């Protein structure tokens, strides 16, 4: 059967063909296609006896070639391709599946292969006697290993600020009640797992035997059922209890252990016979009050061991269910990784996974200290974090789930980090996690996927993340080209970050611009010609006048906004510190960061180790209202009566200097 699939971001209809075969089924899809290249997705479903090691062979009908592959290795002999498993995905249980992907080249036609062979047997769609002697044996456990289970969970998504709400109901933090439709829509976005954070405090008796409300357990089970109905793996845990009451474990150990035991005993009983796609996480972001790290690590070890004993002792499916253990603070600092390794070694259990969280290099992730760009330091932080998790666990056959990831600044505002720099961060995290075999679960408390409309609030960000699940995307030094409204228009050059791709062309909507006339390309330097910029700028009114897209041989195109602007200006103002805002004419420009200093040159305001203040915390632009507000959080750390020099840095490169003085709760602001 053949159907048509829309290639992401390109509007191309390409074929998708599913083949049924003897003992197996292969779904071969052309996920995206461009001039001379394409991305293929391959899913193998084993219908016969369990195998431990696979080789899939096919012949391209039109001379296509594999140029890059992930989750498999390939060899080519002319049109014939053989894909073989990696060390972590060789076992396929009966009715189990594995997937891999590749980038390829094509010319003329891109037809689908007509036949696949799995371990030498031609796939024909029915389960029968093997056409060749079996070359593998079932996995020792008779099912998927922990490594395979966690790999199958990539990519994952968090149902944040819902069942983890600190309140009487899952809607307490502003999200709607979970429905089957919501979970189905998450699965439809391409996610393979869902993490369901759960806070138990308001639903558990505060006195022995610390019973959990049956109605709440019923609701948790119902939501888990939604995930299983959508063919998702699901991870459940103890969430904000980690800081509400568990953090006092050192001084209240008996009660904390009793409450913890009561929750996991009830959960283990309730989900004893759940399928292996349900995983348990012992506790979210463990932390302990007023103790040193050594004591905290010992307390966490006690909880993780207690969790393991409770679940394994309950029998049934819990005897082999994958259990997920966090590091202290879910940090990938080496000492915390080492401590968890010691715990895992003591348990001597092959069905254990480790978990850490990742919210990026802190100054970049919240836009403080002048870290406005995705630079080499930010990239190195990603690599170091993931390398440590890989070396400690994955390299030793212990899978790792990055149970939450994103940018920390999203807690304040998703615009804290400039869009293009944000996209580069998400592209690289997705790519590097794949290189290290880590499963990512995006933290979403409602700021990303709209739970009422089932649409992404930032489709550009989602498309970049989705592409990173299987390939790389090209980017550039910026996604903004600023042209002064009153100035002469000149050529503008950008540096392309090819990321293993090749540049294919520059587009305006569906129109391919003309190389040599509209733009030139020299190595990784893209130059947009003044004549084309002039036509795009039109009447030169302020703001984004056009969006160009650099198209690469794989991944999503890179948007380049052409912006008409002038020097931003500000006006004098006065008012209460709780509501003070600077009247600002942005004139098409956007604010990157703000510095604050006293007259003697010392740093003013919060986080006074740096002159550059935190975006959306110490200052916040409102482009519609035409203001930059300085909230109470800024004034709380400003000396009363002292004049502060503010320097506003804009993405065009322009700056504005402004002076403020706060006295007795009142602020005056001026240009002198």
SELOTI-873988 format. One record per residue: residue in three letters; x, y negated, z negated of N, C-alpha, C in turn. Coordinates in steps of 0.05 Angstrom, whole numbers, plus 5000, padded with zeros to 4 digits. Example, Ala and Ser with C-alpha at 12.3 -4.5 7.8 and 13.67 -1.06 7.14 Angstrom:
2
ALA526451144844524650904844526450664844
SER525750454858527350214857525849994843
***
This chain:
672
UNK501750245000500050005000501849755000
UNK501249565017502749315018501049075010
UNK502148894994500748654987502648414991
UNK501648174989503347934992503847814965
UNK506347724960507147594935508247324942
UNK507547114925508446844930511246814918
UNK513146734934515846674924515746424908
UNK516946444883516746224864517945974876
UNK516345754876517345494883517745444913
UNK517445644930518145604958515645624976
UNK513445734966511045754982511245955004
UNK512846165001513246365022511746615014
UNK510346725033509046985028510847205038
UNK511447385019513347605026512047865018
UNK512948095030511648345024512348464997
UNK510448604985510948764961509849044966
UNK511549244963510749514971511249694947
UNK509249864940509550064919509650334932
UNK511550494924511850764934511450964912
UNK509751164917509451384898511151614908
UNK512351774890514151984898514052214880
UNK515252444889515252684873516752634847
UNK515352644826516652604800517152324792
UNK516752134811517351854804515751664822
UNK515651414813514451204829516450964830
UNK516750844853518550614855516950374865
UNK517050164850515849914859518049734869
UNK518049674894520149504907518749254916
UNK519649024905518448774912520548564921
UNK519848424941521448194949520347954933
UNK521647884911520647694893520847404903
UNK522947344919523247084932525047114956
UNK524646934975526146955000526746675011
UNK529046645023529846395035531546455060
UNK532346255074533846305098536346455094
UNK536346705102538746875100539047025074
UNK537246975055537547115029534847185016
UNK534947364997532547434983533247564956
UNK531347564938531547704912529647944912
UNK530748174905529148424903528848514875
UNK526448604867525948724841525149014845
UNK526349194830525849484833525149594806
UNK522949734805522049864780521750164786
UNK523050324770522950614772521250724750
UNK519150864756517451004736517851304739
UNK518751434718519251724719516751874713
UNK515752034732513252194727513852474720
UNK516352554722517052834716518352864689
UNK520053064686521453104661523252864655
UNK523752824629525552614620528252644632
UNK529552424640532152444651534052264635
UNK536552324636538552164622540852104641
UNK540451904657542251834679540851844705
UNK540851624720539351614745540951494768
UNK540251574791541451474816539151444836
UNK538751204846536551144865537751064891
UNK536951204912538051154939535851074959
UNK536550894977534750814998536350705022
UNK534950665044536150565068534750315077
UNK536250095080534949845090534249875119
UNK531849795128531049835155532049615175
UNK532949385164533649165183536449055177
UNK538249215168540949125164541448955140
UNK539548945121539948785097542348895081
UNK543348725063545648805046545148695018
UNK545948844998545948754970548448594965
UNK548048354954550348174949550848134919
UNK548948184903549148154874547048324860
UNK547748444838545848634825546048594794
UNK543748644780543748634751542148874741
UNK542948974717541749214704542249464720
UNK544149464738544949704753547649644767
UNK548849854778551049814796550249934823
UNK551349824844550649924871553149974888
UNK552850164905554850214926553350214953
UNK554750124974553450105000555150265020
UNK553750405038554950535060553250465085
UNK554050245099552350155120549650055109
UNK547550165120544850095111543950245086
UNK545550445078544750605055545750485029
UNK544050475009544650364983544150574961
UNK545950584942545550754919545850584894
UNK543750574878543750424853543950624830
UNK545750574811546050754788545650594762
UNK544850744741544250614715546750494702
UNK546250304684548350204666548450394642
UNK550250334623550550504600548150494582
UNK546650274583544450234564541750304575
UNK541450364600538750424611538650674628
UNK540350874620540451114636538151314630
UNK537051304606534951494599532151384607
UNK530651554620527851484627526051714617
UNK524451664597522651864587520451924607
UNK518952134604516652194621514751964619
UNK513951854642512151624645513551364635
UNK516051374630517551134623518650994648
UNK519550754644520450594667522950444661
UNK524550384681526850204679526650014704
UNK527849784701527749594723530549484728
UNK531149414753533549264759532949074782
UNK534748894787534348704808536848644823
UNK536548514846538948454863538348214881
UNK540448084889540247884911541348024936
UNK540147954959541048074984541047875006
UNK542247965028542247805053540547935074
UNK539447775092537847895114538047705138
UNK537347805161537347655186535247775205
UNK533447605215531447695233528947795219
UNK529248025205526948145191527848235164
UNK526048255145526648345118524648565110
UNK524548775126522648995120523449145095
UNK521449295085521949445060522849735067
UNK524449855050525250125055522850315055
UNK523050525071520750715073521050955056
UNK523351005043523751245027525751185005
UNK525151294982526951284959527551564949
UNK529951604939530751864927531751804899
UNK530551944880531451924852532952174844
UNK535552144838537252374832537052594854
UNK536852494878536952674901534252774910
UNK532152734894529452834901527952614915
UNK526752684939525252494954522652434938
UNK522052174935519652094920517252104938
UNK515252264930512852304947510252244932
UNK510352204906507952114893506552314875
UNK507452564876506252764859508352894842
UNK507553004819509353134802509453434810
UNK511853514818512153794827514753904819
UNK515554124830518154234825520354054836
UNK522554024822524653854832525653974859
UNK526253794878527353884903530253944901
UNK531553844880534353914875534553984846
UNK536554144838536854204810537153954793
UNK535953954769536153714752539053664745
UNK539753404746542453324740542753184713
UNK540553184697540753044672539153194651
UNK539453124626538053244604536553024589
UNK534353094575532852894560534552764539
UNK533952514531535352384509535052554484
UNK536952544466536852704442534352664426
UNK533152424426530852374409528252444424
UNK528452504450526052574465524552324474
UNK525652084469524351834477526351624482
UNK525451374486527251154491529051104467
UNK531551034472533350954451532650674442
UNK533850594419533450314410534350114431
UNK536650174443537749994463535849964487
UNK534750194496532850184518530250044510
UNK529350084486526849954477527149654477
UNK529449564465529849274464530349154492
UNK531749304509532149204537529449174551
UNK527549354545524949344558523249104548
UNK524148974526522648754514523448484527
UNK525448484544526448234557524748174582
UNK523647934585523747714566521447724546
UNK521747574524519747574503518747294496
UNK516547274483515247024476514147034447
UNK514246804434513346794406510546664404
UNK508746794389506146684383506446504358
UNK507846284362508646114339506445944328
UNK506645864303504745684289501845784291
UNK501546044287498946164288498446334264
UNK499046594266498846764242500946704221
UNK502946554229504946464210504246204196
UNK501946084203501145834191500945854161
UNK501845654147501645644118498945504112
UNK496945664111494245574107492345804106
UNK489845744104487845964100487146104126
UNK487945984149487046094175489146054196
UNK489046214217491046204238490945944254
UNK488745784251488445534264489545294248
UNK490645354224491345134205493444944217
UNK495045034235497144864246496444764275
UNK493844784281492944654306492644824330
UNK493345074329492945254352490345394350
UNK489145474373486545614372486945904363
UNK484846034356484946324349485846474374
UNK487446684367488546854388486347024401
UNK486447044427484547204442485947404460
UNK484547604469485747784489486447634514
UNK484847434521485447284546488147134544
UNK488747024520491246884517493547084521
UNK493447314507495647504509495847614537
UNK493647654551493747744579495147544596
UNK494547284591495847074607498847054601
UNK499647104577502547114571503847344586
UNK502647574586503747804602503847734631
UNK501847584641501747514669503947314677
UNK505147184657507347004663509947154667
UNK509947414662512347574666513647664640
UNK512447604618513647684592513047984586
UNK515048114574514748394568514448454538
UNK514748244522514348284493513348034480
UNK512048064457511047844442511747884413
UNK512947674402513547674373511347534359
UNK510147664339507847554324508847484296
UNK509647234291510447164264508047164245
UNK508347264221506047294203506847194175
UNK505447004164505846914137503647044119
UNK504547164097502647324081501847184055
UNK503146974047502846864020499946804013
UNK498446674030495746604023493746844026
UNK494747064034493047304038493947534021
UNK495547474001496547683982496047593954
UNK495047783937494647723909497347643896
UNK497247443878499647353865500247513839
UNK498547713834498947893811499048183820
UNK500448343804500648633810497948753813
UNK497548923833499549053851500048893877
UNK499448633877500048463900498848553926
UNK496248623924494848733948494548523969
UNK494648613994494148434017491248464025
UNK490048234032487148234040486748424064
UNK484748604061484148784083483348634108
UNK481848424105480948274129483248154144
UNK485348074129487747964143489248184157
UNK489548414144490848634158489248714183
UNK486548714181484948774204485448584227
UNK485748324220486248124241489048164253
UNK491048224237493648274248493548514266
UNK492248724258491948964275490548894301
UNK488548724300487048654324488848504344
UNK490448324334492248174351494448354363
UNK495448534346497348734357496048894379
UNK493548964375492049104395491848954421
UNK491548694420491448524444494048564459
UNK496348564445498948584458499248864471
UNK498449074457498649334468496849374492
UNK494449254491492649264514493849134539
UNK495548934534496848784556499548914564
UNK500049154554502549304560505049154551
UNK504849014528507048874517508249024493
UNK510849014490512049084465511348864445
UNK511148934420510348744400512148764375
UNK512948534364514548524340513048374319
UNK512648494295511348364273513248344249
UNK512748144232514648104210513347974185
UNK515047914166514347734144515747474151
UNK514247254152515347014164515946794143
UNK514246594141514946364123515046444094
UNK514146674086514546774059517546764051
UNK519246764072522146764066522946524050
UNK521646294054522346054039520245984018
UNK517746094022515646024003516146153976
UNK516646413976517046553950519446743950
UNK520246843973522547033973525146893967
UNK525346633972527846483968528646473939
UNK526746523921527346523892528046803881
UNK528946973899529447253891531547273869
UNK533547103870535747123850534747073822
UNK532646913818531646853792528946993786
UNK527847113807525147233804525047503819
UNK527147653815527647893832525448103830
UNK524548153806522448363802519948303818
UNK519048053816516547983830516947973860
UNK519147863869519747853897519848133909
UNK521248303897521548573907518848723907
UNK517248673886514548803885512748703907
UNK512748433911511048323932511848423960
UNK514448423964515648513989514948803994
UNK515248973974514549253977511649293983
UNK509949133970507049163974506249104003
UNK507448884014506848814042507749034061
UNK510249124058511249314078509949594074
UNK509149654050507749914045505049904060
UNK503649674058501049664072501449654102
UNK503449504112503849504140504749774151
UNK506549904137507450164146505150364147
UNK503350354128501050524128499150454151
UNK498650204154496750114175497750184203
UNK500350164208501450204235503050464237
UNK502550654219504050904218503851054245
UNK501551044257501151204282501051024307
UNK501950774303502050594327504250694346
UNK503950634372506050724391508750594386
UNK510850704397513550594392513950314403
UNK512050214419512349944429511849734407
UNK510949824383510649644360513249664344
UNK514549434339516949424324516549254299
UNK518049314277517849164252520449004248
UNK520148754239522448584232522248534202
UNK524348584187524148584157523348314146
UNK524548104156523947834145525047624165
UNK523647404167524547184185526446994170
UNK528646924183530446724173530946734143
UNK531946964133532346994104534146784092
UNK533346684069534846464055534346494026
UNK536246404009535946433980536946183966
UNK535346103946535945853933538145873912
UNK539845673912541845633891543645873887
UNK544645993909546546213907548746173928
UNK551046293923553146283943552646493964
UNK554146483986553646664008553946964000
UNK555947023984556347303976553847403962
UNK552747253944550347333930547947353949
UNK547747163967545547163986545747414004
UNK548147484013548447724030547647974015
UNK548247983989547548223973544448233970
UNK543148003966540248003963538948093989
UNK539947994012538848074038539248374042
UNK541648474036542148754039540048914023
UNK539448823999537448963982534748973996
UNK533848744008531348734021531248914046
UNK533448894062533549054086533549354081
UNK534949434060534949724052532249804042
UNK531049634026528349694015526349724037
UNK526449544056524749554080525049814095
UNK527549894100528150134114527050384099
UNK527450394073526450624058523450644058
UNK522050414056519150414056518050514082
UNK519050394104517950464131518650754138
UNK521150834135521951104143520451304125
UNK520051244100518751424082515851464087
UNK514651294103511751314108511151514130
UNK513151614144512851834164511351744189
UNK510351944203509051894228510851764248
UNK509751574264511451424283513551254270
UNK513151194244515051024230517651174225
UNK517751434228520151584224522351504244
UNK521551424268523451354289522951074301
UNK521050934291520450664302522950484300
UNK523350314320525550134319525049914298
UNK526849894280526749694258528749484263
UNK527949234259529548994266530448854241
UNK533148824238534248714214535648454220
UNK535148234205536447974210539047944195
UNK540647764205542947664189541847454170
UNK543547364152542847144134542346894151
UNK540046764147539246534163538946594193
UNK538846854200538946944228541046794244
UNK543346774231545646624243547546824255
UNK548946744277551046914289553746824280
UNK553946684257556646634246557846904239
UNK560446924243561747184241561347324213
UNK561447164192561247294165558447414162
UNK556347284173553647394171553347644188
UNK554547644212554447874229555848114215
UNK558148054203559648274189558048394167
UNK556648224152555048324129552848504139
UNK551448424160549248584170550348844182
UNK552748834195553949084205554449284182
UNK555249184159555649354136553049494128
UNK550949334127548349444120547449664140
UNK547649594165546749784186548450044185
UNK551050024181552750254179551850434155
UNK551050314133550250464109547650614114
UNK545950514132543350644137543650884155
UNK545750884172546251114190543751194205
UNK542651004219540051044233540350934261
UNK539951104282540351014310538150834320
UNK535950814305533650654314533550384299
UNK535750244299535949984286536849774306
UNK535649544305536449314321537149084303
UNK538848914312539548664297538148424310
UNK537748224294536547974305537947734295
UNK538247534313539247274307537347074321
UNK537546814313536046604327538046404339
UNK537246264360539046084373537545834383
UNK538345604372537145354381539245154392
UNK541445254401543345094415545344954398
UNK547344834411549344674397547844434384
UNK548044414358546244234343546243944353
UNK548443814357548343534365546943494392
UNK547343684411545943674437543043734433
UNK542443934417539644034415537743834403
UNK538843644387537043444375537743164386
UNK539743144404540642894416541542704394
UNK543742764382545042594362548042584368
UNK549342374357552242354359553142324388
UNK551442224406552142174433552242414452
UNK551242644442551242884458548642894476
UNK548642734496546342714514546442904538
UNK548843024542549143184566549843474560
UNK549043654578549843934576552743954586
UNK554643924568557443914575558844174568
UNK561444184572563044424567562844514538
UNK562644334520562444404492559844544485
UNK557644444497555044574494555044854506
UNK556244884530556345144543558045334526
UNK560345244516562145414500560745504475
UNK558945344464557545424440555645664446
UNK554345654469552645874478554346124480
UNK556546104494558246334499559346454473
UNK560246284456561346384430559246524414
UNK556846404412554646524397553946804407
UNK553446814433552647064445554847264446
UNK557347174450559647364450559847494423
UNK559547344401559847464375557647664370
UNK555147614378552947804374553448054391
UNK554448014415555148244433557348414421
UNK559548284413561848434404561248584378
UNK559548464361558948594335557048824338
UNK555048794356552848984357552549124384
UNK552048974405551349104430553649284440
UNK556149194436558449364444558649614428
UNK557249624405557149864388554449994389
UNK552949954411550450094416548250014396
UNK548449774385546349664368545049434383
UNK542549454391541349234407540948984391
UNK540848754405540448494392538048354405
UNK536248264388533948094396534547814386
UNK534647624405534647344397531747264393
UNK530847304368527947304362526647034365
UNK528246814364527346544370529546404385
UNK528846254405530846084419529445854432
UNK530945644436529945404449531845174441
UNK530744934440532244704431531044604405
UNK532644554385531744474359530144214360
UNK530944034378529643784381526743804390
UNK525944034400523144074408521244044384
UNK522244084360520544054337519643764334
UNK521243574344520443294343518943214369
UNK520043294392518943204417520343364439
UNK518843464459520043624480521643444499
UNK521443174496523042994512525542894498
UNK526243014476528542934461531142964478
UNK531243174493533543214512532543154540
UNK534142994555533442924582532843164599
UNK530943144617529843374632532043534646
UNK533643404662535643554677537643694659
UNK538543564637540443684618539043914604
UNK536543884598535044104586534944344605
UNK534344294630534144514650536844664652
UNK539044524652541644654653542144834629
UNK541244744606541544904581539945164584
UNK537445144591535745374593536645564615
UNK537645464637538745634659541045794648
UNK542845664634545245794626544745994603
UNK543045924585542346114563541146374575
UNK539346344594538146584607540246754621
UNK541946624636544046764650545946904631
UNK546946764611549046874594547947094576
UNK545447074567544247284551544147544568
UNK543547514594543447754611546247884612
UNK548247714614550947824616551747984591
UNK550647904569551248034543549148234534
UNK547148284550545148484543543448414519
UNK542948154515541248064493538448014503
UNK536548084486533648034493532847774480
UNK531747584496530947324487527947314483
UNK527047184461524247144456523846844451
UNK522646704470522346414469520646334446
UNK521546134430519846024409517845824422
UNK515345874417513145704428511045664407
UNK510945424396508945374375506545234387
UNK506245244413504145104428505144884445
UNK507744814443508844594458509544674487
UNK509644924493510345014520507945124536
UNK506745334527504545454542501945354529
UNK500245214545497745104535495745334530
UNK495045364506493345594499490345554504
UNK489745324514486945274523486645304553
UNK488645194568488445204597490045434610
UNK491745554594493545764603495445664625
UNK496345424622498245304640500745214625
UNK503045204638505445104626505344804625
UNK506044684602506044394600508444284616
UNK510444434619512844354635513344584655
UNK512044574678512344794697515244814708
UNK516544584709519344584719521144744700
UNK520744714674522244864654521645154656
UNK519045224658518345514660519545634685
UNK519445504708520545614732523545664729
UNK524945484715527845524711528245764693
UNK526745784672527046014654526446274669
UNK524246274684523446524698525646614718
UNK526746424732528946494751531346614736
UNK531846514712534146604697533846894687
UNK531446994688531047274680532447474699
UNK532847384724533947574743536247454760
UNK536747194759538747084777539746824766
UNK541346684781542246414773541046204792
UNK540945964782539945744798542145534800
UNK542245394823544145174825543044924811
UNK544744764800543944514788545844294799
UNK545744054786547443834795548243664771
UNK550143484776551043314754548843154742
UNK546743104757544442954746542043024763
UNK539742964751537142984766535942704771
UNK537642494767536642224770538542054786
UNK537541924807539141734823537841464819
UNK539341284804538341014799539340824820
UNK537540664831538240464851537140194841
UNK538840004836537939744826536039614846
UNK533839504836531739394853532739174871
UNK534338994859535238754874537838794889
UNK539239024884541839054896541839184923
UNK544139174936544439304962544339604958
UNK543239754976543040044973545540164985
UNK546840344970549340474980548940774978
UNK550740914992550741214989551041284960
UNK549841514952550041614925550941904926
UNK553041974910554042244910553442384883
UNK552842634885552442804861554243054864
UNK555143164842556643404842554743644837
UNK554743834856553044064853554444274835
UNK552944394817553844624802552644874816
UNK554145004833553045214850552345464835
UNK553845514813553245754796553046014812
UNK554746044831554846284847552946284871
UNK551446064875549646044898551145894921
UNK549745864943550645694964548545484970
UNK549345244976547445034982546245085009
UNK543545055011542145115035541044865049
UNK540444655034539444415046538044235026
UNK537244005036535843805020533143755031
UNK531143765014528343745023526943505010
UNK525043395025523043205014520343335019
UNK519143434997516743595000517343845017
UNK515943875039516444105057518244025080
UNK519143775081520843685103523743735096
UNK525143865115528043905113529443655123
UNK530943525105532443295114534843375131
UNK535843185146537843245167540643205156
UNK542243415156544943385147546543215167
UNK548143035156549642845173548142585177
UNK545542595177543942345180542842255153
UNK541542445139540342375113542142435090
UNK543942625094545742695072548242835084
UNK550342855068552643015076553343195053
UNK554743415059555543595039558543665044
UNK560143625023562943685025563743845001
UNK564244105004564744274981562344264962
UNK562744174938560544164919559543874915
UNK560243694933559343414932557143364952
UNK554843294942552543224958552242924958
UNK552242804982551942514984549442454999
UNK547642294986545142204999545741935012
UNK545141915037545841675053544041445045
UNK545241205047543840955040541340915057
UNK541540995083539240955100536841115091
UNK537241365082535141525072534041425045
UNK535941335028535041225002533340975007
UNK534040815026532540565032529640635040
UNK529340835057526640915065525041035042
UNK526441175024525041295001524241084981
UNK525840874978525240664958522840494965
UNK522240474991519840324999519840044990
UNK517739964975517439684965519339624941
UNK520839824932522739794911521439734884
UNK518839784881517539744855518739944835
UNK518639884809520040044789518940324787
UNK520740514781519940784775520940984795
UNK519941234792520741444811519341404838
UNK520941374858519941324885519741574902
UNK521341774896521242024911522642234895
UNK521842484900523242714889524342884911
UNK526942894913528243074932528843334918
UNK529343554934530043804922532443934937
UNK534543984922536744134933536044424932
UNK536244564954535444844956537945014958
UNK538045224943540345404941539545684951
UNK541545854954541046124965539546304946
UNK539246224921537646374902536746184880
UNK534946284864533946124841532045904851
UNK531545714833529645504839531145254850
UNK529745104867531044854876531444654853
UNK533344474858534044274837532844004846
UNK531043894829529743634834531743414830
UNK531643214849533242964846531342734849
UNK530842594828528942364829530342114837
UNK529341974857530341714866528741504851
UNK530141334836528841144818529640864823
UNK527740684826528240404828528140274800
UNK530140114793530240004766531539734766
UNK531339604743532939364737533839374708
UNK535539194701536539174673534139154654
UNK533939354635531839334615532139084598
UNK529938974588530038744570528338784546
UNK529038644524527538664499526838394489
UNK524938384470524038124459524138134429
UNK524337894417524337864388521737964377
UNK521838074352519538184339519838174309
UNK517638204294517738224265515338394257
UNK515638514233513438674223514338854200
UNK512439014190513039194168514839424178
UNK516639514161518539724169517039984177
UNK514740024165513240264171512040274200
UNK511840034212510640024239512339864259
UNK514739804252516339624269517039754295
UNK516739594317517339694344518439454360
UNK520339504377521639304393520239284420
UNK519039054427517839034454519939064476
UNK519539244494521539314514520339334541
UNK521639204560520939244588523039434600
UNK522239674604524139884613524939844642
UNK523139734658523639674686524739914702
UNK523440144697524040384712526240554700
UNK527640444680529840584667528740764644
UNK530540944635529741114612532041114591
UNK531141134566533041114544534441374539
UNK537041364536538641604531539241634501
UNK540241414488540941434460541141154449
UNK541541134422541840874408544040894388
UNK545640674387547640654366546740444345
UNK547640484320546940294299549440244282
UNK550239984279552639914263552039654248
UNK553339644224553339394209555339194221
UNK555238944211556938744223559938804220
UNK560638964199563439034195564339274212
UNK562539374228563239604246562639874235
UNK561839894209561140154198558440244208
UNK558040504207555540614218553140564200
UNK550940504212548440454197546340664202
UNK544440684184542240864188542841154180
UNK540941334184541341614176543641744192
UNK544741954180546942094192549241894199
UNK550141754178552041544183554841634188
UNK555241894192557841994202558141934232
UNK555941844245556141774273554541514277
UNK555341354297553841114303551441184320
UNK551541404334549341484352547141624336
UNK544741514336542641614320541041844334
UNK539441984319537942214329535442124344
UNK535242214368532942144386530342264374
UNK528242104375525542184365525342204335
UNK527542164321527542164291528141884281
UNK530341774291531141504282530141284301
UNK529441354325528341174345526741334365
UNK524841194378523141344397522041154417
UNK522541194443521441014464518541094471
UNK516940894477514240944487514040794514
UNK514340934536514540794562511840674570
UNK509640794561507040694568506440434552
UNK507040444526506440214509508539994513
UNK510940064523513039864526514339794500
UNK514939994484516239944458518340154452
UNK520140084434521940284421521440254391
UNK520440464379519840444350522140544334
UNK522440414310524440494291522940584266
UNK522540844262520740934240521940904213
UNK520340974193521240954165523741114160
UNK524041344174526441514171528941364177
UNK528841164195531140994201531740804178
UNK529640664169529940444149530640554122
UNK529940804116530640924090533640924085
UNK535140924107538040944104539440694113
UNK538040464114539240204121539340034096
UNK541639904092542039724069540139484071
UNK538639434050536739214049538238944053
UNK537238794071538338524076540738514094
UNK541838734102544138734120543338744149
UNK544638574165544038564194545238814207
UNK543738944225544639174239544639124269
UNK546839194282547039164311546239424324
UNK544239414340543239644355544239624384
UNK545339834394546139854423544540074436
UNK542840004455541240194468542540274495
UNK543040534499544240634523542140764541
UNK542040684566540040774585541340964605
UNK539741134617540741334636541941204661
UNK541140964668542340834691545240754686
UNK545940744660548640644652548440364640
UNK546140244641545739974629545540004598
UNK546239784584545939764555544439504548
UNK543239504524542039264513542839254484
UNK543739024475544438984447542138824433
UNK541438914409539138804394539938804364
UNK538938604349539638574321537138594304
UNK537338754282535038784264536038744235
UNK534238634218534838614190532238694175
UNK532538864155530238954139530638854110
UNK528638724100528738624072526038654059
UNK525938804037523438834022521238954038
UNK521939124057519839264073518939114098
UNK520138884103519538734127522038714145
UNK521538724171523738734191523538494210
UNK525738374216525938184238527838284258
UNK527238244283528938344305529238124326
UNK531738104336532337884356534537974374
UNK535037804395537137854414539837724406
UNK539737584383542137444373542637504344
***
